[in-house]
Amino acid sequence: MIPYSKQTIDEDDIQSVVDALRSSHLTQGSRVHDFEQAICKLTTANYAVAVNSGTSALHIACLALGVGPQDCVWTSPLSFVASSNCALYCGASVDFIDVEIKTGNIDLNVLADKLATAKVNNSLPKVVIPVHLCGRPCDLEKLRALSIEYGFKIIEDACHALGATYMSSSIGSGLYSDISVFSFHAVKNITTAEGGIAVTSNREMADKMRLISSHGITKSPDSFVNENEGQWYHEQQLLGFNYRMNELSAALGLSQLNKFSDFQIKRQRAVDYYKNKLSDVCDWLGNNDPVVISANHLFVIQVDRKKRKSLFETLRNNNVWVQLHYMNIASQPFYQQLGFNAQEYPNTSRVSEQSISLPLYPNITTDEQDIVIALIKQELCS
Ligand SMILES: *Cc1c(COP(=O)(O)O)cnc(C)c1O
C-alpha cells in the first residue's frame, strides 16, 4: 500500500524516545523545553508553548487572544475542522471566507469585502485564522494590512507549514501575525506522534498560553497574586486545561528536527517529480508566486469533478491510499446544524470536488510515484 502520508522514523528517533523513557521525567522535564527552544530557532519566534495537539494549540491561542462568547472568528472552510472548532470551544461564533481556486487559501479580496460589510453592521471578527493550505503561505502582508485597518488579530493555522517562508521570513516569525500554530500529528512534516505548538513574539501571549495549557496553574513567584507562603506554594489563576506535551513526544520531536532539512529537500524533490510528470495531465493547488516557499505538506491535484470519483476509486483499488483535503467544513452535518450552507462558499466546494491528495512523504520512491502517475494517466488520458 502506498499511503498519502507516513512518518519517517529511524533508529535515532527510537533511541531518543528510549532515552526519555529511561530518564527521571516522563512529563515536565527538560526535553519539552529543549523542543520549544528548537522550534523557536527554526521559526525565528521568540516564544513557544508545546502542547499535546495542534488542536489544543489553536484553542489556547484563541483563549490567549481573549476570544469569548461575544466574539466572532473567521477562517477557511477548506481546512481540517479544528481550524474552526477552536473558536466554538471558546463559545464564540464562526464564519468562513471563501478560498482562491488556484491555491485553496482564503481569498483576501473576499475577506476585504466581507470586512467592509461587517464594519457597517458592527460585526467585525475578533480573530481571523488563515490556513496555509498544503504548506503554501497565504499573502500575509495583505492580511496584516487588513488586520490593522479593521482591528482584528491573526492566528496562522500553520499546521501544514513548518519550514515554509513568506518574503524570506519563516512562517511563525511573528512579523505578520499574533500567534502561529503547528501540528506534529504523525502525518505532518515532523511528528511527535500527537502534538502541537503555538509560537509568538509577544511575551504576554506566551505566558498566557502556558498558563492555560497547564490548568491555569503557575509556580513562578513573580506572577503570584497572593502572598508566597513557601516552597509548596502555587496558584490557579484561571480555568485552564491539561494540554501539556509529554517528554516522550518532545524527545521524538527533537530527533525529528535533526533531520528536518533533509525531509524538506526530499519533499521538494517528490513534488517536483509529480509536477514534471503530470503537467500535461492535470492541474494542482498552488502557484509559482516567488515570494513564498511552500513546506510541501500536501500535493493536491485538481481533476474534473465528473472524473474525480472514478480516479479516486481506481487509485484506492490499486492500493494507492489517496485522500481528500478537504471537504467543505460548512458541509459537515454539525456545521449544517449551526446554519451553515456549503453553497455560500462556491470556490471551496469547487476545489473540494476536484481534489485528490497524492502520496507525499520524505521517503517516497520514484517507483512509488511512477505507479501513482501511471494510474492517473491511464484514467485521465484514455
Ligand atoms: C492537522 C491539522 C490541525 C490539527 O492538528 P492536530 O495535531 O491533529 O490536532 C489543524 N489544522 C490543520 C489545517 C491541520 O492540518
The ligand as an ORCA input file, in Angstrom:
! r2SCAN-3c Opt
* xyz 0 1
  C      -3.575     18.624     11.452
  C      -4.280     19.917     11.425
  C      -4.828     20.504     12.571
  C      -4.927     19.816     13.906
  O      -3.778     19.238     14.348
  P      -3.835     18.000     15.378
  O      -2.410     17.969     15.839
  O      -4.238     16.800     14.615
  O      -4.775     18.362     16.465
  C      -5.392     21.760     12.464
  N      -5.434     22.405     11.289
  C      -4.945     21.868     10.159
  C      -5.024     22.632      8.892
  C      -4.369     20.599     10.186
  O      -3.927     20.045      9.052
*
